[in-house]
Amino acid sequence: MSQPDERYRQLALFTVIVAEVVVTPTLLAGVMYWLFRDHSFRNLAVLIAALAGLIIGFYRVSLIQKKMRKDESGKQ
């Protein structure tokens, strides 16, 4: 694989990582904040949702990395 192609692959992976690890927890925390805005345990619900979003994001990133490695080994 040429050098520019590898850089674009790395940039694409970085973009996916940022999207998954930032957007997913933020959306989940925002939804939980809105749902529990009148409850006393609102902060705990937001924390749990943000952590769940991080877990989901890292899981999806690991799936993408496995797929990229599998595709890369199949091309050689």
N, C-alpha and C positions, 0 to 999 in steps of 0.2 A: 504494500500500500504506500502511496506517495506521502510525502510530508504534509502537504496542504490537506489531503483527505483525512489524515490522522488528526490534525488540528481541528477540523470541522467536527469530527466525531467526538473529540474531547469537549468542544464547545457545546455540542448538542447534549451530551451527558451532563455537563455542568448546568445547563439551562433546565433540564428535567429535574435535577437534584434540587435546585433552588425552587422551582415551581412546586414540587412535591413537599419539600420540607418547610417551606414558608407558607404557601397558600393553604394547604390542607389543614394544618393546625389552626391557622387564623380563622378560616371559615367555620370550623367546628367550634372553636372557642366563642366566636361571635354568635353563632346560633344558640349555644348553651347560655350565653349571657342574656340573649333576648328571651329565651324560654324561662329562665330562672331569675329574671330581673327583680321580682318582688319577694324572693325568698332569702332567708338569712344565710343559706349555704351556697349562694351564687358564686363566690370566689372559688370554692372547692369544685363546683361543677365545671367552671371554666378551666381550672387547672387540669382536671381529669380529661376534659375534652381536648385540650391542647396536647397533653401527653399521648392520648390515643391518636391524635392527628400525626404526631411525630412517628409513632410506631407504624402507622399505616404508610406514611411517606417513605420511611426507610425500607419497609418491606417492598413497596413498589419499585423503589430504586434498585434494590437487590435483584428483583425479577428482571428488570431492564438490563442490568449488568450481566446477569447469567445469559440472557438472550443474545447480547452483543458478543460475549465470549464464544457462545455456541456458533453464531453466524461467522465469526472470525476464524474459528478452527475449521469450519466446513468449507471455507473458500480456499484454504491452502492446500 
